Amino acid sequence: MWRLAAVLLLGWYGAALGQQPVALVLGDSISAGYGLPTGRGWVNLLAQKMEREGYRFKVVNASVSGETTLGGRNRLPPLLAQYRPTVVIVELGANDALRGSQLASVRTNLDAIVADSRAAGAKVLVLGMRIPPNYGPAYGRDFSQLFGTVAKTSKSALVPFLLEGFAQRRNLFQEDGIHPGIAAQAIMADTVFAALRPLLDAVKR
């Protein structure tokens, strides 16, 4: 708890100095730009779109390929202390599900990530994901609904499905059939921006 109190104090101090607000992205390989040329991932495109739309934020991509919700939860406190984000975008959970993790543990980790972010003074956007049907209909359904539950409980913003609009278009994925290709990155950036914009506007006010 003392770490979060320290983060809050740092955030207030940074705000008093008029520092550029930060949007922190905590994600896995989809947000880290796996298999893509440098600078072509959706996070980069989101930063460019925010700039064009007049939102003067620094976008910090703290995503790591292979990351799980537990890994993100453990990495978050020093990131909050270092960057003092105004907004935290959480894109985690897919790797947990692909490993067949207990969804109760995934929920606990996501709840903790959101709670820590909010305690540090940041607004939160949760990005939902789905998994292939071969994991079983019940597990897949419960997994996809988990993100909405986390967002609703914490009163956070939500993108129900990050791959909305192209998940069935095989040509928009890389050869592994899992990671979105270059042509899909702008779609994801637009999807995230639509949900993120109200949070950015709240900061501007």
C-alpha positions as CSV (number, residue, x, y, z in Angstrom):
1,M,0.0,0.0,0.0
2,W,2.9,2.3,0.7
3,R,4.1,1.9,-2.8
4,L,0.8,3.2,-4.2
5,A,0.8,6.1,-1.8
6,A,4.3,7.0,-3.1
7,V,3.0,6.8,-6.7
8,L,0.2,9.1,-5.9
9,L,2.5,11.7,-4.4
10,L,4.8,11.5,-7.4
11,G,1.8,11.9,-9.7
12,W,0.6,15.0,-8.0
13,Y,4.1,16.4,-8.0
14,G,4.4,15.7,-11.8
15,A,1.0,17.3,-12.5
16,A,2.1,20.4,-10.5
17,L,5.1,20.7,-12.7
18,G,2.8,20.6,-15.8
19,Q,4.4,17.5,-17.3
20,Q,3.0,16.0,-20.5
21,P,0.4,13.5,-19.6
22,V,1.2,9.8,-20.2
23,A,-0.9,7.0,-21.7
24,L,0.7,3.7,-20.6
25,V,0.0,0.5,-22.6
26,L,0.4,-2.7,-20.6
27,G,0.0,-5.6,-23.0
28,D,1.4,-8.7,-24.7
29,S,2.8,-9.5,-28.1
30,I,-0.3,-8.0,-29.9
31,S,0.6,-4.6,-28.4
32,A,4.3,-5.2,-28.5
33,G,4.2,-5.4,-32.3
34,Y,5.3,-9.0,-32.7
35,G,6.4,-9.8,-36.2
36,L,5.9,-6.2,-37.4
37,P,8.5,-3.7,-38.7
38,T,9.5,-1.2,-35.9
39,G,6.9,1.5,-35.5
40,R,4.1,-0.1,-37.4
41,G,2.1,-1.6,-34.5
42,W,-1.3,-0.4,-33.4
43,V,0.2,1.4,-30.4
44,N,2.4,3.5,-32.6
45,L,-0.5,4.3,-34.9
46,L,-2.7,5.2,-31.9
47,A,0.0,7.7,-30.7
48,Q,0.1,9.2,-34.2
49,K,-3.7,9.5,-34.3
50,M,-3.8,11.1,-30.8
51,E,-1.3,13.7,-32.0
52,R,-3.3,14.4,-35.1
53,E,-6.5,14.8,-33.1
54,G,-4.8,17.3,-30.8
55,Y,-4.2,15.1,-27.7
56,R,-0.7,16.0,-26.5
57,F,0.0,12.7,-24.7
58,K,3.2,10.8,-24.4
59,V,2.3,7.1,-25.2
60,V,4.5,4.6,-23.4
61,N,4.4,1.0,-24.7
62,A,5.3,-1.3,-21.8
63,S,4.0,-4.4,-23.6
64,V,6.0,-7.6,-23.6
65,S,5.6,-10.6,-25.9
66,G,4.3,-13.6,-24.0
67,E,3.1,-11.5,-21.1
68,T,0.4,-12.9,-18.7
69,T,-1.9,-11.0,-16.4
70,L,0.4,-12.1,-13.5
71,G,3.5,-10.8,-15.2
72,G,1.7,-7.5,-16.0
73,R,0.5,-7.2,-12.4
74,N,4.0,-7.7,-11.1
75,R,5.6,-5.2,-13.5
76,L,3.0,-2.5,-13.0
77,P,4.0,-0.8,-9.8
78,P,7.4,0.4,-11.0
79,L,5.9,1.5,-14.3
80,L,3.3,3.6,-12.4
81,A,6.1,5.1,-10.3
82,Q,8.3,5.9,-13.3
83,Y,5.8,7.2,-15.8
84,R,2.9,8.5,-13.5
85,P,0.4,7.8,-16.3
86,T,-2.9,9.6,-16.6
87,V,-4.4,6.7,-18.6
88,V,-3.5,3.0,-18.5
89,I,-4.6,0.7,-21.4
90,V,-4.6,-2.9,-20.3
91,E,-4.3,-5.6,-23.1
92,L,-3.6,-8.8,-21.2
93,G,-5.2,-12.2,-20.7
94,A,-4.9,-14.0,-24.0
95,N,-1.7,-15.8,-23.0
96,D,-3.3,-16.9,-19.8
97,A,-6.2,-18.4,-21.7
98,L,-4.0,-20.1,-24.3
99,R,-2.3,-21.9,-21.4
100,G,-5.6,-22.9,-20.0
101,S,-5.2,-20.9,-16.8
102,Q,-7.9,-20.7,-14.2
103,L,-10.1,-17.8,-15.1
104,A,-10.6,-16.8,-11.4
105,S,-6.8,-16.1,-11.3
106,V,-7.0,-14.1,-14.5
107,R,-9.8,-12.1,-13.0
108,T,-7.9,-11.5,-9.8
109,N,-4.9,-10.3,-11.7
110,L,-6.8,-7.9,-13.9
111,D,-8.8,-6.6,-11.0
112,A,-5.5,-5.8,-9.2
113,I,-4.0,-4.1,-12.3
114,V,-7.0,-1.9,-12.6
115,A,-7.2,-1.2,-8.9
116,D,-3.5,-0.2,-8.7
117,S,-3.8,2.0,-11.8
118,R,-6.8,3.8,-10.4
119,A,-5.2,4.2,-7.0
120,A,-2.3,5.9,-8.7
121,G,-4.7,8.4,-10.2
122,A,-5.0,6.9,-13.7
123,K,-8.1,6.3,-15.8
124,V,-8.2,2.7,-17.2
125,L,-9.2,1.2,-20.5
126,V,-9.6,-2.6,-20.6
127,L,-9.2,-4.3,-24.0
128,G,-11.1,-7.5,-24.3
129,M,-10.0,-10.6,-26.2
130,R,-11.5,-13.9,-27.4
131,I,-9.9,-17.3,-27.9
132,P,-10.3,-20.1,-30.5
133,P,-13.4,-22.4,-30.1
134,N,-11.2,-25.5,-29.5
135,Y,-10.8,-24.5,-25.9
136,G,-14.4,-25.4,-25.3
137,P,-17.5,-23.2,-25.6
138,A,-17.9,-22.6,-21.8
139,Y,-14.3,-21.6,-21.2
140,G,-14.3,-19.4,-24.3
141,R,-17.6,-17.7,-23.3
142,D,-16.5,-17.1,-19.7
143,F,-13.1,-15.8,-20.9
144,S,-14.6,-13.3,-23.3
145,Q,-17.1,-12.1,-20.7
146,L,-14.4,-11.7,-18.0
147,F,-13.2,-8.3,-19.4
148,G,-16.6,-6.7,-19.4
149,T,-17.0,-7.8,-15.8
150,V,-13.7,-6.4,-14.7
151,A,-14.5,-3.1,-16.5
152,K,-18.0,-2.8,-15.1
153,T,-17.0,-3.6,-11.5
154,S,-14.2,-1.0,-11.6
155,K,-16.2,1.5,-13.7
156,S,-13.4,1.4,-16.3
157,A,-13.7,2.0,-20.0
158,L,-13.9,-1.1,-22.2
159,V,-13.2,-2.4,-25.7
160,P,-15.1,-5.7,-25.7
161,F,-13.0,-7.3,-28.4
162,L,-9.7,-5.8,-29.7
163,L,-9.9,-7.7,-33.0
164,E,-13.4,-6.6,-33.7
165,G,-14.1,-6.2,-37.5
166,F,-11.4,-8.5,-38.8
167,A,-11.1,-11.5,-36.5
168,Q,-12.4,-13.8,-39.3
169,R,-10.3,-12.3,-42.1
170,R,-7.4,-14.7,-42.3
171,N,-5.5,-12.4,-44.7
172,L,-5.2,-9.8,-42.0
173,F,-3.1,-12.1,-39.8
174,Q,0.5,-13.2,-39.9
175,E,1.4,-16.7,-40.9
176,D,0.9,-18.0,-37.4
177,G,-2.8,-17.1,-37.7
178,I,-2.7,-15.5,-34.2
179,H,-0.9,-12.2,-34.5
180,P,-2.6,-9.4,-36.6
181,G,-0.6,-8.3,-39.7
182,I,0.3,-4.8,-40.7
183,A,-3.0,-4.1,-42.5
184,A,-4.9,-4.9,-39.2
185,Q,-3.0,-2.4,-37.1
186,A,-4.9,0.7,-38.1
187,I,-8.2,-1.1,-37.4
188,M,-7.1,-1.8,-33.9
189,A,-5.8,1.7,-33.4
190,D,-9.2,3.1,-34.5
191,T,-11.1,0.7,-32.2
192,V,-9.0,1.6,-29.2
193,F,-9.1,5.4,-30.0
194,A,-12.9,5.4,-30.1
195,A,-13.1,4.0,-26.5
196,L,-10.1,6.0,-25.3
197,R,-11.2,9.4,-26.6
198,P,-13.7,10.1,-23.7
199,L,-10.9,9.5,-21.2
200,L,-8.6,11.9,-23.1
201,D,-11.3,14.5,-23.2
202,A,-11.9,14.2,-19.5
203,V,-8.2,14.8,-18.9
204,K,-8.3,17.9,-21.2
205,R,-11.1,19.4,-19.1
